[in-house]
Amino acid sequence: MAIGGFNGTDPYPTLAEFQSLVGQGKIHYFIGGGGSGGPGGGGPGGGTSSTSGQIASWVQSHYTAQTIGGVTLYDLTTQTS
């Protein structure tokens, strides 16, 4: 699922929708560091004012980042806070 659509500006899913999907076990991983658009849709550089930036900030504050092959990955099945 591309968070924020192709270029990261589409407000879908909202933070609440994303949180619900994670809670239902329908989303297991989040790829961070994507800038705007691309995998993870927004990543840490997406800015917190955008929907994708809000999602990235929420993921960063609740899950532990792992770097695998130079890619930042969050396992959304193991919440840390």
PyMOL Python script that loads the backbone (N, CA, C, O; Angstrom):
from pymol import cmd

cmd.read_pdbstr("""\
ATOM      1  N   MET A   1       0.861  -1.162   0.000  1.00  0.00           N
ATOM      2  CA  MET A   1       0.000   0.000   0.000  1.00  0.00           C
ATOM      3  C   MET A   1       0.907   1.224   0.000  1.00  0.00           C
ATOM      4  O   MET A   1       1.775   1.351   0.864  1.00  0.00           O
ATOM      5  N   ALA A   2       0.720   2.102  -0.934  1.00  0.00           N
ATOM      6  CA  ALA A   2       1.479   3.351  -0.961  1.00  0.00           C
ATOM      7  C   ALA A   2       0.758   4.368  -0.079  1.00  0.00           C
ATOM      8  O   ALA A   2      -0.342   4.811  -0.410  1.00  0.00           O
ATOM      9  N   ILE A   3       1.365   4.731   1.027  1.00  0.00           N
ATOM     10  CA  ILE A   3       0.767   5.705   1.929  1.00  0.00           C
ATOM     11  C   ILE A   3       0.793   7.059   1.230  1.00  0.00           C
ATOM     12  O   ILE A   3       1.853   7.516   0.802  1.00  0.00           O
ATOM     13  N   GLY A   4      -0.349   7.694   1.113  1.00  0.00           N
ATOM     14  CA  GLY A   4      -0.400   8.991   0.470  1.00  0.00           C
ATOM     15  C   GLY A   4      -0.416   8.928  -1.042  1.00  0.00           C
ATOM     16  O   GLY A   4      -0.229   9.953  -1.698  1.00  0.00           O
ATOM     17  N   GLY A   5      -0.634   7.761  -1.614  1.00  0.00           N
ATOM     18  CA  GLY A   5      -0.666   7.642  -3.070  1.00  0.00           C
ATOM     19  C   GLY A   5       0.727   7.708  -3.668  1.00  0.00           C
ATOM     20  O   GLY A   5       1.725   7.615  -2.954  1.00  0.00           O
ATOM     21  N   PHE A   6       0.790   7.867  -4.975  1.00  0.00           N
ATOM     22  CA  PHE A   6       2.061   7.814  -5.705  1.00  0.00           C
ATOM     23  C   PHE A   6       3.040   8.887  -5.248  1.00  0.00           C
ATOM     24  O   PHE A   6       4.219   8.595  -5.050  1.00  0.00           O
ATOM     25  N   ASN A   7       2.578  10.121  -5.079  1.00  0.00           N
ATOM     26  CA  ASN A   7       3.513  11.193  -4.715  1.00  0.00           C
ATOM     27  C   ASN A   7       3.383  11.626  -3.262  1.00  0.00           C
ATOM     28  O   ASN A   7       3.978  12.633  -2.877  1.00  0.00           O
ATOM     29  N   GLY A   8       2.629  10.905  -2.442  1.00  0.00           N
ATOM     30  CA  GLY A   8       2.553  11.164  -1.011  1.00  0.00           C
ATOM     31  C   GLY A   8       1.610  12.270  -0.600  1.00  0.00           C
ATOM     32  O   GLY A   8       1.607  12.670   0.565  1.00  0.00           O
ATOM     33  N   THR A   9       0.798  12.784  -1.533  1.00  0.00           N
ATOM     34  CA  THR A   9      -0.075  13.907  -1.195  1.00  0.00           C
ATOM     35  C   THR A   9      -1.550  13.530  -1.086  1.00  0.00           C
ATOM     36  O   THR A   9      -2.362  14.355  -0.666  1.00  0.00           O
ATOM     37  N   ASP A  10      -1.907  12.320  -1.449  1.00  0.00           N
ATOM     38  CA  ASP A  10      -3.289  11.862  -1.330  1.00  0.00           C
ATOM     39  C   ASP A  10      -3.544  11.498   0.141  1.00  0.00           C
ATOM     40  O   ASP A  10      -2.823  10.670   0.697  1.00  0.00           O
ATOM     41  N   PRO A  11      -4.553  12.099   0.776  1.00  0.00           N
ATOM     42  CA  PRO A  11      -4.763  11.848   2.213  1.00  0.00           C
ATOM     43  C   PRO A  11      -5.403  10.492   2.516  1.00  0.00           C
ATOM     44  O   PRO A  11      -6.372  10.418   3.272  1.00  0.00           O
ATOM     45  N   TYR A  12      -4.872   9.438   1.936  1.00  0.00           N
ATOM     46  CA  TYR A  12      -5.384   8.099   2.207  1.00  0.00           C
ATOM     47  C   TYR A  12      -4.226   7.159   2.458  1.00  0.00           C
ATOM     48  O   TYR A  12      -3.236   7.221   1.729  1.00  0.00           O
ATOM     49  N   PRO A  13      -4.296   6.319   3.421  1.00  0.00           N
ATOM     50  CA  PRO A  13      -5.306   6.307   4.469  1.00  0.00           C
ATOM     51  C   PRO A  13      -5.014   7.425   5.470  1.00  0.00           C
ATOM     52  O   PRO A  13      -3.892   7.924   5.549  1.00  0.00           O
ATOM     53  N   THR A  14      -6.027   7.804   6.223  1.00  0.00           N
ATOM     54  CA  THR A  14      -5.800   8.760   7.300  1.00  0.00           C
ATOM     55  C   THR A  14      -5.018   8.053   8.398  1.00  0.00           C
ATOM     56  O   THR A  14      -4.882   6.829   8.377  1.00  0.00           O
ATOM     57  N   LEU A  15      -4.511   8.808   9.344  1.00  0.00           N
ATOM     58  CA  LEU A  15      -3.794   8.202  10.463  1.00  0.00           C
ATOM     59  C   LEU A  15      -4.697   7.229  11.208  1.00  0.00           C
ATOM     60  O   LEU A  15      -4.268   6.128  11.554  1.00  0.00           O
ATOM     61  N   ALA A  16      -5.942   7.623  11.457  1.00  0.00           N
ATOM     62  CA  ALA A  16      -6.879   6.745  12.176  1.00  0.00           C
ATOM     63  C   ALA A  16      -7.148   5.463  11.386  1.00  0.00           C
ATOM     64  O   ALA A  16      -7.222   4.382  11.971  1.00  0.00           O
ATOM     65  N   GLU A  17      -7.294   5.573  10.073  1.00  0.00           N
ATOM     66  CA  GLU A  17      -7.524   4.382   9.247  1.00  0.00           C
ATOM     67  C   GLU A  17      -6.294   3.469   9.271  1.00  0.00           C
ATOM     68  O   GLU A  17      -6.421   2.248   9.363  1.00  0.00           O
ATOM     69  N   PHE A  18      -5.106   4.072   9.189  1.00  0.00           N
ATOM     70  CA  PHE A  18      -3.870   3.295   9.221  1.00  0.00           C
ATOM     71  C   PHE A  18      -3.734   2.571  10.560  1.00  0.00           C
ATOM     72  O   PHE A  18      -3.407   1.384  10.604  1.00  0.00           O
ATOM     73  N   GLN A  19      -3.988   3.297  11.651  1.00  0.00           N
ATOM     74  CA  GLN A  19      -3.912   2.694  12.979  1.00  0.00           C
ATOM     75  C   GLN A  19      -4.897   1.532  13.110  1.00  0.00           C
ATOM     76  O   GLN A  19      -4.576   0.508  13.713  1.00  0.00           O
ATOM     77  N   SER A  20      -6.077   1.690  12.556  1.00  0.00           N
ATOM     78  CA  SER A  20      -7.079   0.626  12.601  1.00  0.00           C
ATOM     79  C   SER A  20      -6.609  -0.599  11.826  1.00  0.00           C
ATOM     80  O   SER A  20      -6.752  -1.727  12.296  1.00  0.00           O
ATOM     81  N   LEU A  21      -6.049  -0.378  10.641  1.00  0.00           N
ATOM     82  CA  LEU A  21      -5.552  -1.493   9.827  1.00  0.00           C
ATOM     83  C   LEU A  21      -4.408  -2.221  10.527  1.00  0.00           C
ATOM     84  O   LEU A  21      -4.326  -3.448  10.475  1.00  0.00           O
ATOM     85  N   VAL A  22      -3.527  -1.466  11.180  1.00  0.00           N
ATOM     86  CA  VAL A  22      -2.438  -2.091  11.942  1.00  0.00           C
ATOM     87  C   VAL A  22      -3.024  -2.894  13.093  1.00  0.00           C
ATOM     88  O   VAL A  22      -2.616  -4.031  13.329  1.00  0.00           O
ATOM     89  N   GLY A  23      -3.979  -2.310  13.812  1.00  0.00           N
ATOM     90  CA  GLY A  23      -4.615  -2.988  14.940  1.00  0.00           C
ATOM     91  C   GLY A  23      -5.336  -4.263  14.546  1.00  0.00           C
ATOM     92  O   GLY A  23      -5.412  -5.210  15.329  1.00  0.00           O
ATOM     93  N   GLN A  24      -5.866  -4.285  13.324  1.00  0.00           N
ATOM     94  CA  GLN A  24      -6.557  -5.471  12.815  1.00  0.00           C
ATOM     95  C   GLN A  24      -5.585  -6.508  12.260  1.00  0.00           C
ATOM     96  O   GLN A  24      -6.000  -7.591  11.847  1.00  0.00           O
ATOM     97  N   GLY A  25      -4.297  -6.180  12.248  1.00  0.00           N
ATOM     98  CA  GLY A  25      -3.295  -7.101  11.715  1.00  0.00           C
ATOM     99  C   GLY A  25      -3.254  -7.135  10.199  1.00  0.00           C
ATOM    100  O   GLY A  25      -2.733  -8.091   9.625  1.00  0.00           O
ATOM    101  N   LYS A  26      -3.790  -6.118   9.535  1.00  0.00           N
ATOM    102  CA  LYS A  26      -3.822  -6.093   8.074  1.00  0.00           C
ATOM    103  C   LYS A  26      -2.587  -5.441   7.463  1.00  0.00           C
ATOM    104  O   LYS A  26      -2.326  -5.592   6.270  1.00  0.00           O
ATOM    105  N   ILE A  27      -1.829  -4.715   8.283  1.00  0.00           N
ATOM    106  CA  ILE A  27      -0.557  -4.150   7.838  1.00  0.00           C
ATOM    107  C   ILE A  27       0.498  -4.636   8.819  1.00  0.00           C
ATOM    108  O   ILE A  27       0.360  -4.450  10.028  1.00  0.00           O
ATOM    109  N   HIS A  28       1.545  -5.255   8.303  1.00  0.00           N
ATOM    110  CA  HIS A  28       2.565  -5.847   9.163  1.00  0.00           C
ATOM    111  C   HIS A  28       3.879  -5.076   9.168  1.00  0.00           C
ATOM    112  O   HIS A  28       4.607  -5.095  10.160  1.00  0.00           O
ATOM    113  N   TYR A  29       4.188  -4.394   8.060  1.00  0.00           N
ATOM    114  CA  TYR A  29       5.476  -3.714   7.946  1.00  0.00           C
ATOM    115  C   TYR A  29       5.300  -2.317   7.375  1.00  0.00           C
ATOM    116  O   TYR A  29       4.366  -2.054   6.618  1.00  0.00           O
ATOM    117  N   PHE A  30       6.211  -1.426   7.749  1.00  0.00           N
ATOM    118  CA  PHE A  30       6.252  -0.072   7.223  1.00  0.00           C
ATOM    119  C   PHE A  30       7.686   0.193   6.800  1.00  0.00           C
ATOM    120  O   PHE A  30       8.613   0.004   7.588  1.00  0.00           O
ATOM    121  N   ILE A  31       7.875   0.631   5.561  1.00  0.00           N
ATOM    122  CA  ILE A  31       9.202   0.968   5.067  1.00  0.00           C
ATOM    123  C   ILE A  31       9.380   2.467   5.237  1.00  0.00           C
ATOM    124  O   ILE A  31       8.634   3.251   4.649  1.00  0.00           O
ATOM    125  N   GLY A  32      10.346   2.867   6.025  1.00  0.00           N
ATOM    126  CA  GLY A  32      10.581   4.278   6.305  1.00  0.00           C
ATOM    127  C   GLY A  32      11.614   4.876   5.381  1.00  0.00           C
ATOM    128  O   GLY A  32      12.267   4.177   4.607  1.00  0.00           O
ATOM    129  N   GLY A  33      11.748   6.183   5.477  1.00  0.00           N
ATOM    130  CA  GLY A  33      12.783   6.881   4.725  1.00  0.00           C
ATOM    131  C   GLY A  33      12.480   7.051   3.263  1.00  0.00           C
ATOM    132  O   GLY A  33      13.397   7.255   2.468  1.00  0.00           O
ATOM    133  N   GLY A  34      11.201   6.972   2.873  1.00  0.00           N
ATOM    134  CA  GLY A  34      10.865   7.063   1.461  1.00  0.00           C
ATOM    135  C   GLY A  34      10.739   8.468   0.938  1.00  0.00           C
ATOM    136  O   GLY A  34      10.446   8.640  -0.245  1.00  0.00           O
ATOM    137  N   GLY A  35      10.950   9.511   1.774  1.00  0.00           N
ATOM    138  CA  GLY A  35      10.725  10.874   1.302  1.00  0.00           C
ATOM    139  C   GLY A  35       9.259  11.031   1.010  1.00  0.00           C
ATOM    140  O   GLY A  35       8.439  10.462   1.729  1.00  0.00           O
ATOM    141  N   SER A  36       8.884  11.778  -0.014  1.00  0.00           N
ATOM    142  CA  SER A  36       7.467  11.857  -0.369  1.00  0.00           C
ATOM    143  C   SER A  36       7.192  10.848  -1.457  1.00  0.00           C
ATOM    144  O   SER A  36       7.904  10.796  -2.461  1.00  0.00           O
ATOM    145  N   GLY A  37       6.172  10.054  -1.264  1.00  0.00           N
ATOM    146  CA  GLY A  37       5.825   9.019  -2.239  1.00  0.00           C
ATOM    147  C   GLY A  37       6.705   7.799  -2.067  1.00  0.00           C
ATOM    148  O   GLY A  37       7.497   7.723  -1.129  1.00  0.00           O
ATOM    149  N   GLY A  38       6.567   6.848  -2.969  1.00  0.00           N
ATOM    150  CA  GLY A  38       7.382   5.657  -2.941  1.00  0.00           C
ATOM    151  C   GLY A  38       7.022   4.761  -1.773  1.00  0.00           C
ATOM    152  O   GLY A  38       6.024   4.999  -1.093  1.00  0.00           O
ATOM    153  N   PRO A  39       7.826   3.728  -1.531  1.00  0.00           N
ATOM    154  CA  PRO A  39       7.536   2.802  -0.456  1.00  0.00           C
ATOM    155  C   PRO A  39       7.443   3.501   0.893  1.00  0.00           C
ATOM    156  O   PRO A  39       8.317   4.295   1.241  1.00  0.00           O
ATOM    157  N   GLY A  40       6.428   3.224   1.628  1.00  0.00           N
ATOM    158  CA  GLY A  40       6.248   3.854   2.914  1.00  0.00           C
ATOM    159  C   GLY A  40       5.556   5.185   2.813  1.00  0.00           C
ATOM    160  O   GLY A  40       5.067   5.712   3.812  1.00  0.00           O
ATOM    161  N   GLY A  41       5.508   5.735   1.618  1.00  0.00           N
ATOM    162  CA  GLY A  41       4.779   6.949   1.312  1.00  0.00           C
ATOM    163  C   GLY A  41       4.966   8.087   2.276  1.00  0.00           C
ATOM    164  O   GLY A  41       4.060   8.389   3.052  1.00  0.00           O
ATOM    165  N   GLY A  42       6.066   8.701   2.253  1.00  0.00           N
ATOM    166  CA  GLY A  42       6.265   9.858   3.095  1.00  0.00           C
ATOM    167  C   GLY A  42       7.435   9.685   4.032  1.00  0.00           C
ATOM    168  O   GLY A  42       8.220  10.614   4.223  1.00  0.00           O
ATOM    169  N   GLY A  43       7.563   8.533   4.609  1.00  0.00           N
ATOM    170  CA  GLY A  43       8.680   8.281   5.480  1.00  0.00           C
ATOM    171  C   GLY A  43       8.964   9.431   6.436  1.00  0.00           C
ATOM    172  O   GLY A  43       8.147  10.343   6.564  1.00  0.00           O
ATOM    173  N   PRO A  44      10.092   9.401   7.098  1.00  0.00           N
ATOM    174  CA  PRO A  44      10.403  10.425   8.072  1.00  0.00           C
ATOM    175  C   PRO A  44      10.502  11.819   7.484  1.00  0.00           C
ATOM    176  O   PRO A  44      10.265  12.796   8.195  1.00  0.00           O
ATOM    177  N   GLY A  45      10.842  11.945   6.215  1.00  0.00           N
ATOM    178  CA  GLY A  45      10.980  13.256   5.608  1.00  0.00           C
ATOM    179  C   GLY A  45       9.682  13.812   5.083  1.00  0.00           C
ATOM    180  O   GLY A  45       9.681  14.877   4.465  1.00  0.00           O
ATOM    181  N   GLY A  46       8.573  13.129   5.306  1.00  0.00           N
ATOM    182  CA  GLY A  46       7.308  13.542   4.731  1.00  0.00           C
ATOM    183  C   GLY A  46       6.676  14.746   5.391  1.00  0.00           C
ATOM    184  O   GLY A  46       5.717  15.303   4.857  1.00  0.00           O
ATOM    185  N   GLY A  47       7.185  15.165   6.538  1.00  0.00           N
ATOM    186  CA  GLY A  47       6.594  16.303   7.226  1.00  0.00           C
ATOM    187  C   GLY A  47       5.349  15.874   7.983  1.00  0.00           C
ATOM    188  O   GLY A  47       4.539  15.109   7.461  1.00  0.00           O
ATOM    189  N   THR A  48       5.189  16.357   9.201  1.00  0.00           N
ATOM    190  CA  THR A  48       4.074  15.891  10.012  1.00  0.00           C
ATOM    191  C   THR A  48       2.759  16.550   9.647  1.00  0.00           C
ATOM    192  O   THR A  48       1.714  16.133  10.146  1.00  0.00           O
ATOM    193  N   SER A  49       2.772  17.576   8.783  1.00  0.00           N
ATOM    194  CA  SER A  49       1.519  18.211   8.401  1.00  0.00           C
ATOM    195  C   SER A  49       0.775  17.393   7.353  1.00  0.00           C
ATOM    196  O   SER A  49      -0.444  17.518   7.234  1.00  0.00           O
ATOM    197  N   SER A  50       1.480  16.558   6.590  1.00  0.00           N
ATOM    198  CA  SER A  50       0.832  15.707   5.605  1.00  0.00           C
ATOM    199  C   SER A  50       0.333  14.437   6.279  1.00  0.00           C
ATOM    200  O   SER A  50       0.861  14.025   7.312  1.00  0.00           O
ATOM    201  N   THR A  51      -0.673  13.825   5.696  1.00  0.00           N
ATOM    202  CA  THR A  51      -1.192  12.574   6.241  1.00  0.00           C
ATOM    203  C   THR A  51      -0.097  11.520   6.298  1.00  0.00           C
ATOM    204  O   THR A  51       0.035  10.810   7.295  1.00  0.00           O
ATOM    205  N   SER A  52       0.689  11.415   5.232  1.00  0.00           N
ATOM    206  CA  SER A  52       1.752  10.413   5.216  1.00  0.00           C
ATOM    207  C   SER A  52       2.809  10.727   6.264  1.00  0.00           C
ATOM    208  O   SER A  52       3.377   9.811   6.860  1.00  0.00           O
ATOM    209  N   GLY A  53       3.083  12.008   6.498  1.00  0.00           N
ATOM    210  CA  GLY A  53       4.034  12.400   7.530  1.00  0.00           C
ATOM    211  C   GLY A  53       3.532  12.081   8.922  1.00  0.00           C
ATOM    212  O   GLY A  53       4.309  11.685   9.790  1.00  0.00           O
ATOM    213  N   GLN A  54       2.229  12.251   9.143  1.00  0.00           N
ATOM    214  CA  GLN A  54       1.636  11.914  10.440  1.00  0.00           C
ATOM    215  C   GLN A  54       1.749  10.419  10.703  1.00  0.00           C
ATOM    216  O   GLN A  54       2.060   9.992  11.815  1.00  0.00           O
ATOM    217  N   ILE A  55       1.492   9.634   9.669  1.00  0.00           N
ATOM    218  CA  ILE A  55       1.593   8.173   9.806  1.00  0.00           C
ATOM    219  C   ILE A  55       3.040   7.785  10.111  1.00  0.00           C
ATOM    220  O   ILE A  55       3.292   6.976  11.004  1.00  0.00           O
ATOM    221  N   ALA A  56       3.986   8.360   9.372  1.00  0.00           N
ATOM    222  CA  ALA A  56       5.399   8.047   9.590  1.00  0.00           C
ATOM    223  C   ALA A  56       5.820   8.420  11.012  1.00  0.00           C
ATOM    224  O   ALA A  56       6.542   7.662  11.660  1.00  0.00           O
ATOM    225  N   SER A  57       5.380   9.568  11.497  1.00  0.00           N
ATOM    226  CA  SER A  57       5.718   9.992  12.859  1.00  0.00           C
ATOM    227  C   SER A  57       5.133   9.051  13.895  1.00  0.00           C
ATOM    228  O   SER A  57       5.792   8.720  14.880  1.00  0.00           O
ATOM    229  N   TRP A  58       3.889   8.615  13.677  1.00  0.00           N
ATOM    230  CA  TRP A  58       3.252   7.680  14.603  1.00  0.00           C
ATOM    231  C   TRP A  58       4.015   6.356  14.629  1.00  0.00           C
ATOM    232  O   TRP A  58       4.280   5.804  15.697  1.00  0.00           O
ATOM    233  N   VAL A  59       4.365   5.853  13.444  1.00  0.00           N
ATOM    234  CA  VAL A  59       5.109   4.595  13.369  1.00  0.00           C
ATOM    235  C   VAL A  59       6.435   4.739  14.103  1.00  0.00           C
ATOM    236  O   VAL A  59       6.799   3.870  14.895  1.00  0.00           O
ATOM    237  N   GLN A  60       7.167   5.830  13.849  1.00  0.00           N
ATOM    238  CA  GLN A  60       8.473   6.033  14.479  1.00  0.00           C
ATOM    239  C   GLN A  60       8.374   6.104  15.994  1.00  0.00           C
ATOM    240  O   GLN A  60       9.277   5.653  16.698  1.00  0.00           O
ATOM    241  N   SER A  61       7.279   6.669  16.502  1.00  0.00           N
ATOM    242  CA  SER A  61       7.170   6.823  17.950  1.00  0.00           C
ATOM    243  C   SER A  61       6.638   5.584  18.662  1.00  0.00           C
ATOM    244  O   SER A  61       6.698   5.505  19.889  1.00  0.00           O
ATOM    245  N   HIS A  62       6.118   4.615  17.909  1.00  0.00           N
ATOM    246  CA  HIS A  62       5.534   3.430  18.534  1.00  0.00           C
ATOM    247  C   HIS A  62       6.239   2.112  18.188  1.00  0.00           C
ATOM    248  O   HIS A  62       5.960   1.084  18.805  1.00  0.00           O
ATOM    249  N   TYR A  63       7.138   2.135  17.221  1.00  0.00           N
ATOM    250  CA  TYR A  63       7.786   0.902  16.768  1.00  0.00           C
ATOM    251  C   TYR A  63       9.285   1.119  16.630  1.00  0.00           C
ATOM    252  O   TYR A  63       9.746   2.246  16.446  1.00  0.00           O
ATOM    253  N   THR A  64      10.027   0.051  16.719  1.00  0.00           N
ATOM    254  CA  THR A  64      11.484   0.100  16.626  1.00  0.00           C
ATOM    255  C   THR A  64      11.925  -0.085  15.180  1.00  0.00           C
ATOM    256  O   THR A  64      11.476  -0.999  14.487  1.00  0.00           O
ATOM    257  N   ALA A  65      12.808   0.796  14.745  1.00  0.00           N
ATOM    258  CA  ALA A  65      13.346   0.715  13.383  1.00  0.00           C
ATOM    259  C   ALA A  65      14.428  -0.358  13.314  1.00  0.00           C
ATOM    260  O   ALA A  65      15.197  -0.556  14.254  1.00  0.00           O
ATOM    261  N   GLN A  66      14.462  -1.041  12.180  1.00  0.00           N
ATOM    262  CA  GLN A  66      15.523  -1.988  11.872  1.00  0.00           C
ATOM    263  C   GLN A  66      16.054  -1.595  10.503  1.00  0.00           C
ATOM    264  O   GLN A  66      15.284  -1.167   9.644  1.00  0.00           O
ATOM    265  N   THR A  67      17.337  -1.729  10.289  1.00  0.00           N
ATOM    266  CA  THR A  67      17.900  -1.470   8.969  1.00  0.00           C
ATOM    267  C   THR A  67      18.310  -2.794   8.367  1.00  0.00           C
ATOM    268  O   THR A  67      19.127  -3.523   8.929  1.00  0.00           O
ATOM    269  N   ILE A  68      17.738  -3.092   7.226  1.00  0.00           N
ATOM    270  CA  ILE A  68      18.012  -4.346   6.536  1.00  0.00           C
ATOM    271  C   ILE A  68      18.397  -3.998   5.106  1.00  0.00           C
ATOM    272  O   ILE A  68      17.588  -3.456   4.353  1.00  0.00           O
ATOM    273  N   GLY A  69      19.620  -4.307   4.736  1.00  0.00           N
ATOM    274  CA  GLY A  69      20.082  -4.006   3.386  1.00  0.00           C
ATOM    275  C   GLY A  69      19.999  -2.523   3.049  1.00  0.00           C
ATOM    276  O   GLY A  69      19.729  -2.158   1.905  1.00  0.00           O
ATOM    277  N   GLY A  70      20.230  -1.670   4.042  1.00  0.00           N
ATOM    278  CA  GLY A  70      20.187  -0.231   3.818  1.00  0.00           C
ATOM    279  C   GLY A  70      18.795   0.371   3.813  1.00  0.00           C
ATOM    280  O   GLY A  70      18.636   1.559   3.529  1.00  0.00           O
ATOM    281  N   VAL A  71      17.784  -0.431   4.123  1.00  0.00           N
ATOM    282  CA  VAL A  71      16.390   0.030   4.136  1.00  0.00           C
ATOM    283  C   VAL A  71      15.882   0.033   5.577  1.00  0.00           C
ATOM    284  O   VAL A  71      16.082  -0.929   6.318  1.00  0.00           O
ATOM    285  N   THR A  72      15.223   1.128   5.966  1.00  0.00           N
ATOM    286  CA  THR A  72      14.643   1.219   7.302  1.00  0.00           C
ATOM    287  C   THR A  72      13.284   0.546   7.293  1.00  0.00           C
ATOM    288  O   THR A  72      12.411   0.897   6.498  1.00  0.00           O
ATOM    289  N   LEU A  73      13.109  -0.419   8.175  1.00  0.00           N
ATOM    290  CA  LEU A  73      11.895  -1.225   8.219  1.00  0.00           C
ATOM    291  C   LEU A  73      11.358  -1.247   9.644  1.00  0.00           C
ATOM    292  O   LEU A  73      12.116  -1.365  10.607  1.00  0.00           O
ATOM    293  N   TYR A  74      10.037  -1.131   9.761  1.00  0.00           N
ATOM    294  CA  TYR A  74       9.365  -1.214  11.061  1.00  0.00           C
ATOM    295  C   TYR A  74       8.441  -2.427  11.039  1.00  0.00           C
ATOM    296  O   TYR A  74       7.616  -2.568  10.137  1.00  0.00           O
ATOM    297  N   ASP A  75       8.583  -3.302  12.035  1.00  0.00           N
ATOM    298  CA  ASP A  75       7.697  -4.450  12.184  1.00  0.00           C
ATOM    299  C   ASP A  75       6.502  -3.977  13.015  1.00  0.00           C
ATOM    300  O   ASP A  75       6.643  -3.733  14.213  1.00  0.00           O
ATOM    301  N   LEU A  76       5.351  -3.849  12.402  1.00  0.00           N
ATOM    302  CA  LEU A  76       4.163  -3.313  13.064  1.00  0.00           C
ATOM    303  C   LEU A  76       3.419  -4.362  13.888  1.00  0.00           C
ATOM    304  O   LEU A  76       2.314  -4.106  14.367  1.00  0.00           O
ATOM    305  N   THR A  77       4.008  -5.518  14.051  1.00  0.00           N
ATOM    306  CA  THR A  77       3.392  -6.547  14.886  1.00  0.00           C
ATOM    307  C   THR A  77       3.986  -6.536  16.297  1.00  0.00           C
ATOM    308  O   THR A  77       3.533  -7.282  17.166  1.00  0.00           O
ATOM    309  N   THR A  78       5.000  -5.690  16.528  1.00  0.00           N
ATOM    310  CA  THR A  78       5.662  -5.644  17.827  1.00  0.00           C
ATOM    311  C   THR A  78       5.761  -4.202  18.309  1.00  0.00           C
ATOM    312  O   THR A  78       6.800  -3.561  18.156  1.00  0.00           O
ATOM    313  N   GLN A  79       4.687  -3.700  18.884  1.00  0.00           N
ATOM    314  CA  GLN A  79       4.640  -2.319  19.354  1.00  0.00           C
ATOM    315  C   GLN A  79       5.526  -2.145  20.583  1.00  0.00           C
ATOM    316  O   GLN A  79       5.552  -3.001  21.467  1.00  0.00           O
ATOM    317  N   THR A  80       6.260  -1.017  20.629  1.00  0.00           N
ATOM    318  CA  THR A  80       7.172  -0.783  21.747  1.00  0.00           C
ATOM    319  C   THR A  80       6.613   0.192  22.766  1.00  0.00           C
ATOM    320  O   THR A  80       7.045   0.179  23.918  1.00  0.00           O
ATOM    321  N   SER A  81       5.660   1.043  22.378  1.00  0.00           N
ATOM    322  CA  SER A  81       5.085   1.983  23.344  1.00  0.00           C
ATOM    323  C   SER A  81       3.658   2.319  22.995  1.00  0.00           C
ATOM    324  O   SER A  81       3.017   3.098  23.701  1.00  0.00           O
TER     325      SER A  81
END
""", "prot")
cmd.dss("prot")
cmd.show_as("cartoon", "prot")
cmd.util.cbc("prot")
cmd.orient("prot")
